[in-house]
């Protein structure tokens, strides 16, 4: 049997210090198969976004197993983890996280440039065209609507053709209509690339679009729905 795309086993994580420390993940276990789309849902503070951050290596678990595409992240140092993540995982955040003084095409090309790709701008152009922004290549984030900014962020996450995509409330900063359009785009592009998707959301309708819905409560997976 091939390794799952994402595997978290008995993961624990405490954040904060001394009296302010909080056990955010308390033995969370989650398995996401290659090519699967999984919606991670739960109340605010349940640990779902932290689980996603641990799954892609942006947070390091205190203990437990964290494996991505068969690689044990706990065995990698910070630099090696960042390098692995850049090749393997595309990340979409709620707040877009675009670089304000870079144009759309510069934002999308940057991950490829960091990897030494000589065709970074050609590939960025193609990815922006794929998300419907071929006419906005040289606009800065401040010149784009929220929906357009999230499309740029999706293009940036996918331009390197990562086998795994994680998205944390990707429609959370958008109105209902724009959010639906962005969700359609995200699912379509993930499907076209054959990628695995782990999606954190408060929106039950968005979660229901996934192959499976996983519920998180108090830092643990409490149930899963097919």
N, CA, C and O of each residue as an XYZ file, in Angstrom:
904
protein
N       0.853     -1.196      0.000
C       0.000      0.000      0.000
C       0.889      1.246      0.000
O       1.850      1.328      0.764
N       0.565      2.208     -0.855
C       1.370      3.424     -0.926
C       1.122      4.307      0.292
O       0.077      4.221      0.937
N       2.092      5.151      0.590
C       1.966      6.051      1.740
C       0.864      7.069      1.476
O       0.680      7.491      0.334
N       0.131      7.469      2.505
C      -0.884      8.505      2.322
C      -0.238      9.842      2.015
O       0.948     10.045      2.277
N      -1.022     10.751      1.459
C      -0.505     12.097      1.191
C      -0.156     12.801      2.494
O       0.883     13.454      2.592
N      -1.018     12.672      3.490
C      -0.810     13.295      4.795
C      -1.141     12.282      5.883
O      -2.154     11.587      5.805
N      -0.292     12.200      6.885
C      -0.554     11.285      7.991
C      -0.084     11.914      9.290
O       1.112     12.105      9.510
N      -1.044     12.232     10.146
C      -0.759     12.741     11.481
C      -1.242     11.693     12.475
O      -2.407     11.296     12.450
N      -0.346     11.247     13.348
C      -0.695     10.194     14.285
C      -0.346     10.611     15.711
O       0.819     10.831     16.042
N      -1.378     10.715     16.546
C      -1.211     11.057     17.963
C      -0.369     12.320     18.126
O       0.602     12.349     18.883
N      -0.767     13.363     17.396
C      -0.005     14.619     17.386
C      -0.434     15.513     18.543
O      -1.622     15.736     18.778
N       0.569     16.016     19.256
C       0.341     16.944     20.368
C       1.095     18.235     20.104
O       2.208     18.224     19.579
N       0.479     19.338     20.473
C       1.148     20.636     20.341
C       0.619     21.590     21.391
O      -0.588     21.794     21.515
N       1.541     22.174     22.150
C       1.204     23.211     23.129
C       1.777     24.524     22.636
O       2.946     24.597     22.257
N       0.946     25.570     22.642
C       1.374     26.896     22.226
C       1.302     27.856     23.404
O       0.442     27.717     24.274
N       2.209     28.836     23.429
C       2.259     29.786     24.533
C       3.233     29.316     25.595
O       3.824     28.241     25.491
N       3.390     30.140     26.614
C       4.367     29.837     27.660
C       3.749     29.955     29.048
O       2.808     30.711     29.287
N       4.327     29.170     29.945
C       3.968     29.224     31.369
C       2.453     29.158     31.545
O       1.803     28.271     30.993
N       1.885     30.102     32.318
C       0.459     30.054     32.620
C      -0.406     30.286     31.395
O      -1.584     29.928     31.385
N       0.176     30.888     30.356
C      -0.594     31.171     29.138
C      -0.558     30.018     28.139
O      -1.187     30.107     27.085
N       0.160     28.942     28.444
C       0.285     27.818     27.519
C      -1.052     27.103     27.341
O      -1.806     26.920     28.296
N      -1.327     26.706     26.109
C      -2.581     26.021     25.785
C      -2.251     24.767     24.982
O      -1.465     24.816     24.036
N      -2.848     23.659     25.359
C      -2.716     22.426     24.584
C      -3.686     22.502     23.414
O      -4.883     22.266     23.575
N      -3.169     22.829     22.245
C      -4.027     23.039     21.065
C      -4.359     21.724     20.384
O      -5.508     21.490     20.010
N      -3.368     20.868     20.222
C      -3.600     19.530     19.669
C      -3.328     18.504     20.755
O      -2.293     18.543     21.420
N      -4.274     17.580     20.927
C      -4.205     16.646     22.060
C      -4.371     15.208     21.577
O      -5.339     14.533     21.925
N      -3.427     14.757     20.781
C      -3.512     13.391     20.273
C      -4.298     13.291     18.981
O      -5.006     12.311     18.753
N      -4.174     14.296     18.142
C      -4.917     14.314     16.877
C      -4.331     13.310     15.891
O      -3.118     13.243     15.692
N      -5.211     12.540     15.285
C      -4.819     11.575     14.263
C      -5.654     11.799     13.010
O      -6.880     11.890     13.070
N      -4.966     11.888     11.869
C      -5.650     12.164     10.608
C      -4.860     11.532      9.471
O      -3.638     11.658      9.403
N      -5.566     10.858      8.588
C      -4.951     10.254      7.405
C      -5.702     10.757      6.166
O      -6.925     10.643      6.087
N      -4.967     11.308      5.210
C      -5.543     11.795      3.962
C      -4.858     11.060      2.816
O      -3.640     11.140      2.661
N      -5.637     10.352      2.021
C      -5.069      9.554      0.942
C      -4.715     10.428     -0.261
O      -5.258     11.520     -0.432
N      -3.808      9.937     -1.079
C      -3.396     10.646     -2.279
C      -4.591     10.861     -3.211
O      -5.324      9.922     -3.520
N      -4.776     12.100     -3.651
C      -5.865     12.441     -4.544
C      -7.185     12.729     -3.864
O      -8.159     13.087     -4.526
N      -7.232     12.577     -2.549
C      -8.460     12.799     -1.792
C      -8.634     14.281     -1.480
O      -7.651     15.011     -1.349
N      -9.889     14.726     -1.361
C     -10.178     16.070     -0.862
C     -10.885     15.915      0.483
O     -11.893     15.216      0.591
N     -10.350     16.570      1.492
C     -10.860     16.427      2.863
C     -11.156     17.799      3.442
O     -10.311     18.693      3.401
N     -12.351     17.964      3.979
C     -12.728     19.186      4.663
C     -12.569     19.019      6.160
O     -13.112     18.082      6.746
N     -11.824     19.925      6.785
C     -11.575     19.880      8.226
C     -12.430     20.968      8.870
O     -12.236     22.151      8.591
N     -13.369     20.583      9.724
C     -14.302     21.536     10.305
C     -14.281     21.436     11.825
O     -13.856     20.433     12.397
N     -14.751     22.500     12.458
C     -14.803     22.532     13.910
C     -14.988     23.964     14.378
O     -14.818     24.904     13.601
N     -15.333     24.129     15.631
C     -15.544     25.459     16.195
C     -14.225     26.221     16.258
O     -13.148     25.629     16.187
N     -14.324     27.540     16.391
C     -13.125     28.349     16.585
C     -12.384     27.863     17.827
O     -12.993     27.643     18.874
N     -11.069     27.697     17.705
C     -10.281     27.211     18.824
C     -10.230     25.703     18.957
O      -9.641     25.183     19.905
N     -10.845     24.988     18.010
C     -10.860     23.522     18.100
C      -9.527     22.901     17.730
O      -9.253     21.756     18.090
N      -8.682     23.656     17.002
C      -7.381     23.139     16.602
C      -7.274     22.786     15.134
O      -6.239     22.287     14.693
N      -8.335     23.038     14.362
C      -8.321     22.604     12.961
C      -7.276     23.348     12.131
O      -6.574     22.730     11.330
N      -7.163     24.669     12.311
C      -6.160     25.417     11.544
C      -4.745     25.052     11.997
O      -3.825     24.996     11.180
N      -4.572     24.807     13.289
C      -3.264     24.385     13.782
C      -2.899     23.024     13.214
O      -1.742     22.784     12.872
N      -3.875     22.134     13.113
C      -3.620     20.821     12.512
C      -3.133     20.976     11.076
O      -2.219     20.273     10.643
N      -3.744     21.895     10.344
C      -3.315     22.144      8.974
C      -1.890     22.687      8.934
O      -1.093     22.278      8.090
N      -1.570     23.602      9.840
C      -0.223     24.160      9.883
C       0.823     23.089     10.213
O       1.924     23.091      9.661
N       0.463     22.183     11.113
C       1.370     21.080     11.439
C       1.520     20.151     10.241
O       2.616     19.671      9.952
N       0.412     19.900      9.546
C       0.428     18.976      8.409
C       1.335     19.454      7.291
O       1.897     18.639      6.559
N       1.486     20.762      7.148
C       2.342     21.262      6.067
C       3.692     21.759      6.581
O       4.481     22.318      5.819
N       3.957     21.558      7.861
C       5.272     21.871      8.399
C       5.486     23.306      8.826
O       6.616     23.695      9.119
N       4.441     24.098      8.867
C       4.580     25.480      9.326
C       4.567     25.581     10.849
O       5.008     26.587     11.406
N       4.072     24.558     11.516
C       4.190     24.409     12.961
C       4.798     23.043     13.218
O       4.491     22.083     12.511
N       5.654     22.945     14.218
C       6.289     21.663     14.543
C       5.610     21.061     15.771
O       5.507     21.703     16.816
N       5.148     19.819     15.629
C       4.488     19.132     16.735
C       5.454     18.880     17.881
O       6.649     18.676     17.665
N       4.927     18.897     19.105
C       5.735     18.544     20.270
C       6.036     17.051     20.289
O       7.136     16.630     20.646
N       5.046     16.263     19.900
C       5.277     14.824     19.756
C       4.202     14.236     18.848
O       3.167     14.851     18.590
N       4.481     13.030     18.374
C       3.592     12.384     17.424
C       4.251     12.283     16.056
O       5.352     12.793     15.849
N       3.583     11.633     15.139
C       4.078     11.427     13.782
C       3.428     12.415     12.826
O       2.210     12.591     12.839
N       4.248     13.060     11.994
C       3.749     13.937     10.933
C       4.478     13.545      9.652
O       5.666     13.827      9.499
N       3.775     12.904      8.746
C       4.378     12.450      7.488
C       3.628     13.060      6.315
O       2.398     13.037      6.268
N       4.378     13.600      5.375
C       3.819     14.219      4.171
C       4.415     13.516      2.963
O       5.633     13.498      2.784
N       3.552     12.939      2.137
C       4.005     12.197      0.950
C       5.095     11.191      1.311
O       6.056     10.998      0.566
N       4.924     10.558      2.465
C       5.860      9.530      2.897
C       7.103     10.023      3.592
O       7.926      9.213      4.017
N       7.269     11.335      3.725
C       8.443     11.908      4.390
C       8.093     12.344      5.806
O       7.119     13.067      6.015
N       8.874     11.911      6.760
C       8.668     12.253      8.167
C       9.181     13.668      8.416
O      10.391     13.895      8.434
N       8.279     14.608      8.606
C       8.685     16.004      8.805
C       9.426     16.204     10.118
O      10.249     17.112     10.235
N       9.144     15.372     11.098
C       9.799     15.553     12.398
C      11.299     15.252     12.310
O      12.059     15.625     13.204
N      11.728     14.575     11.227
C      13.144     14.252     11.066
C      13.902     15.341     10.321
O      15.121     15.251     10.176
N      13.199     16.373      9.843
C      13.832     17.425      9.051
C      14.088     18.659      9.909
O      13.278     18.995     10.773
N      15.213     19.333      9.673
C      15.433     20.596     10.354
C      14.640     21.693      9.642
O      13.975     21.429      8.641
N      14.710     22.906     10.151
C      13.879     23.987      9.630
C      14.124     24.240      8.145
O      13.173     24.380      7.376
N      15.382     24.299      7.739
C      15.701     24.576      6.338
C      15.246     23.442      5.428
O      14.669     23.686      4.368
N      15.501     22.216      5.836
C      15.097     21.067      5.024
C      13.578     20.969      4.919
O      13.038     20.611      3.873
N      12.897     21.293      6.020
C      11.440     21.276      6.018
C      10.885     22.318      5.054
O       9.938     22.042      4.318
N      11.472     23.516      5.056
C      11.023     24.575      4.155
C      11.250     24.187      2.698
O      10.398     24.432      1.844
N      12.390     23.586      2.420
C      12.695     23.156      1.054
C      11.725     22.080      0.594
O      11.218     22.127     -0.527
N      11.471     21.121      1.456
C      10.530     20.048      1.130
C       9.127     20.610      0.910
O       8.444     20.237     -0.044
N       8.704     21.510      1.798
C       7.375     22.105      1.673
C       7.229     22.866      0.360
O       6.184     22.794     -0.286
N       8.270     23.595     -0.038
C       8.209     24.369     -1.264
C       8.000     23.512     -2.490
O       7.385     23.955     -3.460
N       8.506     22.283     -2.460
C       8.355     21.377     -3.600
C       7.056     20.581     -3.549
O       6.562     20.135     -4.585
N       6.499     20.398     -2.348
C       5.477     19.378     -2.147
C       4.095     19.924     -1.825
O       3.089     19.304     -2.169
N       4.034     21.078     -1.167
C       2.763     21.583     -0.648
C       2.498     23.000     -1.152
O       3.353     23.879     -1.042
N       1.308     23.210     -1.703
C       0.847     24.553     -2.040
C      -0.111     25.021     -0.960
O      -0.999     24.270     -0.557
N       0.052     26.254     -0.482
C      -0.720     26.743      0.660
C      -1.533     27.975      0.262
O      -1.007     28.922     -0.322
N      -2.831     27.941      0.592
C      -3.723     29.075      0.353
C      -4.255     29.538      1.702
O      -4.853     28.755      2.441
N      -4.038     30.818      2.025
C      -4.469     31.372      3.304
C      -5.725     32.234      3.133
O      -6.031     32.703      2.036
N      -6.435     32.429      4.234
C      -7.606     33.298      4.228
C      -7.231     34.727      3.878
O      -7.960     35.397      3.146
N      -6.098     35.204      4.394
C      -5.722     36.616      4.257
C      -4.832     36.892      3.044
O      -4.200     37.946      2.971
N      -4.778     35.958      2.097
C      -4.072     36.110      0.815
C      -2.545     36.094      0.971
O      -1.868     35.314      0.302
N      -2.001     36.945      1.845
C      -0.554     37.008      2.079
C       0.242     37.270      0.799
O       1.286     36.657      0.572
N      -0.257     38.181     -0.031
C       0.506     38.606     -1.200
C       1.506     39.682     -0.790
O       1.285     40.405      0.181
N       2.600     39.784     -1.530
C       3.600     40.822     -1.269
C       3.125     42.106     -1.940
O       2.964     42.154     -3.159
N       2.901     43.148     -1.137
C       2.246     44.350     -1.618
C       2.975     45.115     -2.701
O       2.339     45.747     -3.545
N       4.316     45.069     -2.694
C       5.056     45.830     -3.690
C       5.482     44.967     -4.876
O       6.368     45.344     -5.642
N       4.843     43.808     -5.020
C       5.051     42.959     -6.197
C       3.760     42.872     -6.992
O       2.670     42.841     -6.421
N       3.888     42.833     -8.319
C       2.712     42.648     -9.165
C       2.203     41.223     -9.043
O       2.848     40.371     -8.432
N       1.037     40.973     -9.632
C       0.461     39.627     -9.587
C       1.431     38.595    -10.149
O       1.654     37.551     -9.536
N       2.004     38.880    -11.303
C       2.894     37.898    -11.918
C       4.178     37.729    -11.108
O       4.735     36.632    -11.063
N       4.653     38.789    -10.471
C       5.836     38.668     -9.624
C       5.539     37.820     -8.392
O       6.368     37.004     -7.991
N       4.361     38.003     -7.785
C       3.964     37.192     -6.637
C       3.921     35.712     -7.003
O       4.384     34.865     -6.239
N       3.371     35.407     -8.163
C       3.217     34.005     -8.566
C       4.542     33.398     -8.995
O       4.784     32.213     -8.766
N       5.398     34.194     -9.613
C       6.685     33.687    -10.091
C       7.691     33.452     -8.967
O       8.596     32.631     -9.112
N       7.544     34.157     -7.859
C       8.552     34.110     -6.795
C       8.879     32.701     -6.302
O      10.061     32.379     -6.183
N       7.882     31.831     -6.004
C       8.252     30.484     -5.538
C       9.099     29.719     -6.552
O       9.981     28.947     -6.175
N       8.830     29.936     -7.829
C       9.624     29.259     -8.856
C      11.023     29.849     -8.951
O      12.001     29.124     -9.139
N      11.114     31.173     -8.820
C      12.431     31.808     -8.851
C      13.303     31.316     -7.702
O      14.505     31.111     -7.872
N      12.696     31.127     -6.537
C      13.444     30.646     -5.377
C      13.976     29.238     -5.607
O      14.957     28.829     -4.987
N      13.331     28.504     -6.495
C      13.776     27.151     -6.828
C      14.691     27.143     -8.050
O      15.121     26.084     -8.506
N      14.986     28.338     -8.578
C      15.916     28.433     -9.690
C      15.325     28.173    -11.055
O      16.068     27.918    -12.002
N      13.999     28.230    -11.190
C      13.355     27.968    -12.475
C      13.581     29.134    -13.440
O      13.254     30.279    -13.128
N      14.130     28.841    -14.585
C      14.402     29.896    -15.562
C      13.135     30.372    -16.270
O      13.091     31.489    -16.785
N      12.112     29.531    -16.295
C      10.868     29.884    -16.976
C       9.795     30.338    -15.987
O       8.600     30.204    -16.252
N      10.232     30.878    -14.841
C       9.296     31.229    -13.767
C       8.187     32.165    -14.250
O       7.020     31.960    -13.915
N       8.533     33.176    -15.022
C       7.517     34.144    -15.430
C       6.583     33.578    -16.502
O       5.401     33.920    -16.535
N       7.096     32.733    -17.359
C       6.227     32.087    -18.344
C       5.206     31.197    -17.646
O       4.025     31.198    -17.994
N       5.669     30.444    -16.665
C       4.759     29.555    -15.938
C       3.784     30.352    -15.073
O       2.621     29.971    -14.942
N       4.245     31.452    -14.484
C       3.354     32.313    -13.701
C       2.270     32.912    -14.591
O       1.105     32.983    -14.200
N       2.657     33.338    -15.782
C       1.694     33.887    -16.746
C       0.627     32.845    -17.061
O      -0.566     33.150    -17.043
N       1.051     31.623    -17.347
C       0.117     30.557    -17.687
C      -0.827     30.251    -16.528
O      -2.016     30.016    -16.741
N      -0.297     30.253    -15.293
C      -1.139     29.940    -14.136
C      -2.135     31.057    -13.864
O      -3.280     30.788    -13.501
N      -1.717     32.298    -14.032
C      -2.652     33.410    -13.856
C      -3.737     33.375    -14.924
O      -4.890     33.708    -14.650
N      -3.379     32.978    -16.127
C      -4.395     32.830    -17.175
C      -5.386     31.734    -16.793
O      -6.583     31.854    -17.055
N      -4.886     30.667    -16.174
C      -5.737     29.547    -15.789
C      -6.746     29.931    -14.705
O      -7.807     29.318    -14.599
N      -6.415     30.946    -13.902
C      -7.364     31.396    -12.867
C      -8.124     32.643    -13.315
O      -8.770     33.303    -12.501
N      -8.049     32.963    -14.598
C      -8.853     34.047    -15.154
C      -8.285     35.435    -14.986
O      -9.035     36.412    -15.017
N      -6.968     35.553    -14.807
C      -6.367     36.861    -14.558
C      -5.302     37.229    -15.592
O      -4.340     37.927    -15.271
N      -5.468     36.765    -16.819
C      -4.482     37.059    -17.858
C      -4.356     38.554    -18.131
O      -3.333     39.018    -18.633
N      -5.409     39.304    -17.795
C      -5.385     40.750    -18.045
C      -5.003     41.556    -16.805
O      -5.115     42.782    -16.801
N      -4.551     40.870    -15.751
C      -4.215     41.566    -14.497
C      -2.784     41.262    -14.053
O      -2.450     41.427    -12.880
N      -1.956     40.829    -14.966
C      -0.608     40.373    -14.627
C       0.223     41.420    -13.911
O       0.973     41.096    -12.990
N       0.098     42.661    -14.319
C       0.987     43.716    -13.833
C       0.305     44.654    -12.841
O       0.768     45.768    -12.599
N      -0.805     44.181    -12.270
C      -1.486     44.930    -11.223
C      -0.921     44.537     -9.858
O      -0.555     43.384     -9.630
N      -0.858     45.511     -8.962
C      -0.425     45.252     -7.595
C      -1.630     44.800     -6.757
O      -2.769     45.079     -7.133
N      -1.404     44.109     -5.634
C      -2.520     43.660     -4.808
C      -3.517     44.756     -4.468
O      -4.723     44.510     -4.455
N      -3.032     45.966     -4.193
C      -3.936     47.065     -3.839
C      -4.845     47.464     -4.991
O      -5.850     48.143     -4.785
N      -4.494     47.045     -6.211
C      -5.301     47.361     -7.385
C      -6.259     46.227     -7.748
O      -6.972     46.299     -8.749
N      -6.265     45.191     -6.930
C      -7.104     44.027     -7.201
C      -8.202     43.896     -6.152
O      -8.020     44.294     -5.002
N      -9.335     43.339     -6.552
C     -10.403     43.050     -5.595
C      -9.985     41.880     -4.711
O      -8.991     41.206     -4.980
N     -10.764     41.649     -3.647
C     -10.455     40.527     -2.764
C     -10.482     39.199     -3.503
O      -9.612     38.351     -3.304
N     -11.478     39.024     -4.351
C     -11.562     37.789     -5.121
C     -10.385     37.617     -6.060
O      -9.871     36.511     -6.225
N      -9.958     38.704     -6.673
C      -8.799     38.642     -7.564
C      -7.522     38.337     -6.791
O      -6.670     37.581     -7.258
N      -7.396     38.929     -5.608
C      -6.214     38.641     -4.791
C      -6.159     37.161     -4.405
O      -5.089     36.551     -4.405
N      -7.315     36.595     -4.078
C      -7.298     35.175     -3.718
C      -7.009     34.295     -4.928
O      -6.414     33.226     -4.788
N      -7.422     34.730     -6.105
C      -7.071     33.991     -7.326
C      -5.554     34.026     -7.550
O      -4.955     33.025     -7.942
N      -4.948     35.176     -7.298
C      -3.486     35.259     -7.400
C      -2.847     34.310     -6.385
O      -1.883     33.613     -6.699
N      -3.388     34.291     -5.175
C      -2.839     33.416     -4.132
C      -2.972     31.944     -4.524
O      -2.069     31.150     -4.260
N      -4.085     31.579     -5.149
C      -4.264     30.201     -5.618
C      -3.262     29.894     -6.722
O      -2.659     28.821     -6.741
N      -3.088     30.838     -7.640
C      -2.104     30.644     -8.714
C      -0.711     30.452     -8.137
O       0.041     29.593     -8.598
N      -0.363     31.245     -7.132
C       0.954     31.117     -6.492
C       1.104     29.744     -5.830
O       2.173     29.138     -5.894
N       0.042     29.259     -5.199
C       0.106     27.961     -4.521
C       0.251     26.806     -5.502
O       0.867     25.790     -5.182
N      -0.315     26.960     -6.699
C      -0.375     25.850     -7.644
C       0.659     25.912     -8.754
O       0.831     24.939     -9.487
N       1.349     27.033     -8.894
C       2.234     27.214    -10.044
C       3.356     26.179    -10.085
O       3.844     25.841    -11.164
N       3.763     25.683     -8.944
C       4.820     24.679     -8.892
C       4.313     23.258     -9.032
O       5.080     22.306     -8.893
N       3.000     23.106     -9.312
C       2.373     21.794     -9.457
C       2.608     20.902     -8.236
O       3.084     19.776     -8.381
N       2.283     21.386     -7.046
C       2.492     20.569     -5.849
C       1.505     19.402     -5.819
O       0.364     19.557     -6.253
N       1.913     18.259     -5.323
C       0.980     17.142     -5.225
C      -0.051     17.298     -4.114
O      -1.075     16.615     -4.106
N       0.229     18.207     -3.169
C      -0.668     18.426     -2.030
C      -0.967     19.909     -1.909
O      -0.064     20.742     -1.995
N      -2.249     20.239     -1.708
C      -2.669     21.624     -1.500
C      -3.407     21.696     -0.166
O      -4.275     20.870      0.115
N      -3.059     22.683      0.650
C      -3.798     22.934      1.886
C      -4.361     24.350      1.817
O      -3.711     25.270      1.321
N      -5.571     24.505      2.320
C      -6.243     25.807      2.251
C      -6.925     26.091      3.573
O      -7.733     25.291      4.047
N      -6.602     27.229      4.170
C      -7.152     27.613      5.469
C      -8.169     28.727      5.267
O      -7.798     29.877      5.034
N      -9.451     28.386      5.357
C     -10.543     29.347      5.170
C     -10.339     30.177      3.892
O     -10.306     31.405      3.970
N     -10.201     29.545      2.731
C      -9.865     30.295      1.517
C     -10.928     31.269      1.053
O     -10.641     32.165      0.259
N     -12.162     31.109      1.538
C     -13.230     32.041      1.161
C     -13.663     32.916      2.333
O     -14.644     33.653      2.228
N     -12.939     32.840      3.445
C     -13.360     33.515      4.669
C     -13.396     35.026      4.592
O     -14.160     35.661      5.318
N     -12.571     35.625      3.713
C     -12.535     37.090      3.585
C     -13.341     37.597      2.400
O     -13.218     38.761      2.018
N     -14.165     36.735      1.814
C     -14.872     37.090      0.590
C     -16.378     37.057      0.806
O     -16.875     36.333      1.669
N     -17.101     37.846      0.015
C     -18.561     37.791      0.081
C     -19.045     36.464     -0.502
O     -18.269     35.720     -1.102
N     -20.321     36.179     -0.320
C     -20.850     34.858     -0.666
C     -20.653     34.514     -2.141
O     -20.222     33.409     -2.471
N     -20.967     35.455     -3.020
C     -20.871     35.189     -4.455
C     -19.419     35.007     -4.883
O     -19.084     34.063     -5.598
N     -18.558     35.927     -4.434
C     -17.136     35.829     -4.786
C     -16.522     34.577     -4.190
O     -15.717     33.906     -4.836
N     -16.898     34.262     -2.959
C     -16.387     33.063     -2.310
C     -16.764     31.796     -3.065
O     -15.960     30.871     -3.183
N     -17.991     31.759     -3.575
C     -18.428     30.592     -4.344
C     -17.614     30.455     -5.628
O     -17.244     29.350     -6.026
N     -17.344     31.578     -6.265
C     -16.541     31.547     -7.497
C     -15.117     31.060     -7.217
O     -14.563     30.261     -7.972
N     -14.536     31.554     -6.122
C     -13.174     31.143     -5.760
C     -13.141     29.667     -5.390
O     -12.203     28.954     -5.748
N     -14.169     29.204     -4.671
C     -14.232     27.783     -4.320
C     -14.330     26.922     -5.576
O     -13.652     25.900     -5.684
N     -15.168     27.330     -6.522
C     -15.281     26.597     -7.789
C     -13.913     26.490     -8.461
O     -13.521     25.429     -8.947
N     -13.201     27.612     -8.476
C     -11.892     27.652     -9.119
C     -10.901     26.728     -8.405
O     -10.191     25.956     -9.049
N     -10.857     26.812     -7.076
C      -9.909     26.003     -6.312
C     -10.141     24.513     -6.545
O      -9.197     23.771     -6.817
N     -11.386     24.080     -6.441
C     -11.677     22.656     -6.635
C     -11.383     22.225     -8.069
O     -10.876     21.127     -8.300
N     -11.700     23.086     -9.027
C     -11.444     22.740    -10.431
C      -9.959     22.586    -10.705
O      -9.543     21.635    -11.366
N      -9.145     23.531    -10.192
C      -7.709     23.469    -10.441
C      -7.072     22.272     -9.721
O      -6.197     21.608    -10.277
N      -7.509     22.000     -8.494
C      -6.988     20.835     -7.773
C      -7.319     19.561     -8.538
O      -6.483     18.666     -8.660
N      -8.541     19.483     -9.051
C      -8.946     18.302     -9.819
C      -8.134     18.174    -11.103
O      -7.712     17.075    -11.464
N      -7.913     19.281    -11.787
C      -7.136     19.264    -13.028
C      -5.706     18.795    -12.792
O      -5.126     18.101    -13.626
N      -5.149     19.176    -11.659
C      -3.769     18.806    -11.343
C      -3.664     17.420    -10.706
O      -2.567     16.877    -10.572
N      -4.803     16.852    -10.315
C      -4.779     15.565     -9.630
C      -4.172     15.642     -8.247
O      -3.608     14.664     -7.755
N      -4.282     16.797     -7.616
C      -3.657     17.014     -6.309
C      -4.569     16.562     -5.168
O      -5.776     16.391     -5.338
N      -3.958     16.379     -4.017
C      -4.674     16.133     -2.768
C      -5.019     17.483     -2.148
O      -4.219     18.415     -2.225
N      -6.202     17.604     -1.531
C      -6.610     18.870     -0.907
C      -7.047     18.641      0.530
O      -7.903     17.799      0.803
N      -6.447     19.403      1.456
C      -6.918     19.479      2.833
C      -7.411     20.893      3.050
O      -6.641     21.849      2.951
N      -8.697     21.029      3.347
C      -9.375     22.324      3.394
C      -9.962     22.566      4.770
O     -10.787     21.782      5.240
N      -9.546     23.645      5.423
C     -10.138     24.059      6.695
C     -11.202     25.114      6.422
O     -10.946     26.086      5.712
N     -12.386     24.927      6.980
C     -13.460     25.888      6.740
C     -14.501     25.843      7.855
O     -14.700     24.816      8.504
N     -15.163     26.993      8.061
C     -16.334     27.055      8.933
C     -17.615     26.796      8.138
O     -18.678     26.600      8.727
N     -17.523     26.793      6.821
C     -18.690     26.722      5.942
C     -19.046     25.261      5.658
O     -18.302     24.582      4.950
N     -20.156     24.765      6.189
C     -20.493     23.359      5.983
C     -20.762     23.030      4.515
O     -20.507     21.910      4.074
N     -21.276     24.001      3.756
C     -21.528     23.750      2.333
C     -20.220     23.581      1.568
O     -20.125     22.746      0.669
N     -19.212     24.377      1.927
C     -17.912     24.246      1.280
C     -17.262     22.915      1.661
O     -16.710     22.220      0.809
N     -17.333     22.573      2.928
C     -16.759     21.299      3.386
C     -17.420     20.119      2.689
O     -16.761     19.130      2.366
N     -18.732     20.228      2.459
C     -19.480     19.120      1.859
C     -19.068     18.840      0.419
O     -19.395     17.786     -0.126
N     -18.351     19.778     -0.202
C     -17.873     19.555     -1.559
C     -16.688     18.589     -1.592
O     -16.318     18.084     -2.652
N     -16.103     18.342     -0.431
C     -14.952     17.438     -0.345
C     -15.414     15.984     -0.350
O     -16.585     15.692     -0.108
N     -14.484     15.084     -0.628
C     -14.788     13.655     -0.596
C     -15.173     13.208      0.809
O     -15.968     12.286      0.986
N     -14.598     13.875      1.801
C     -14.804     13.459      3.187
C     -14.736     14.678      4.085
O     -13.969     15.606      3.829
N     -15.544     14.675      5.144
C     -15.533     15.759      6.136
C     -15.057     15.191      7.467
O     -15.569     14.179      7.945
N     -14.065     15.864      8.057
C     -13.493     15.433      9.329
C     -13.751     16.517     10.373
O     -13.486     17.694     10.132
N     -14.265     16.118     11.523
C     -14.592     17.066     12.592
C     -13.503     17.062     13.660
O     -13.032     16.009     14.089
N     -13.119     18.258     14.074
C     -12.112     18.420     15.116
C     -12.751     19.116     16.305
O     -13.457     20.114     16.160
N     -12.486     18.565     17.490
C     -12.989     19.182     18.722
C     -11.921     19.038     19.795
O     -11.422     17.941     20.043
N     -11.574     20.159     20.430
C     -10.614     20.159     21.532
C      -9.309     19.454     21.157
O      -8.731     18.710     21.950
N      -8.858     19.713     19.911
C      -7.553     19.209     19.502
C      -7.501     17.773     19.078
O      -6.416     17.208     18.937
N      -8.672     17.153     18.866
C      -8.714     15.764     18.405
C      -9.734     15.614     17.289
O     -10.693     16.381     17.211
N      -9.528     14.633     16.431
C     -10.549     14.250     15.458
C     -11.609     13.451     16.213
O     -11.299     12.469     16.888
N     -12.859     13.882     16.090
C     -13.924     13.229     16.854
C     -14.831     12.366     15.997
O     -15.480     11.453     16.507
N     -14.885     12.646     14.695
C     -15.669     11.808     13.810
C     -15.314     12.180     12.383
O     -14.769     13.254     12.129
N     -15.620     11.304     11.468
C     -15.394     11.567     10.058
C     -16.626     11.136      9.268
O     -17.266     10.135      9.593
N     -16.949     11.901      8.231
C     -18.103     11.577      7.389
C     -17.621     11.330      5.967
O     -16.793     12.076      5.443
N     -18.141     10.286      5.352
C     -17.821     10.007      3.947
C     -18.587     10.964      3.043
O     -18.457     10.896      1.821
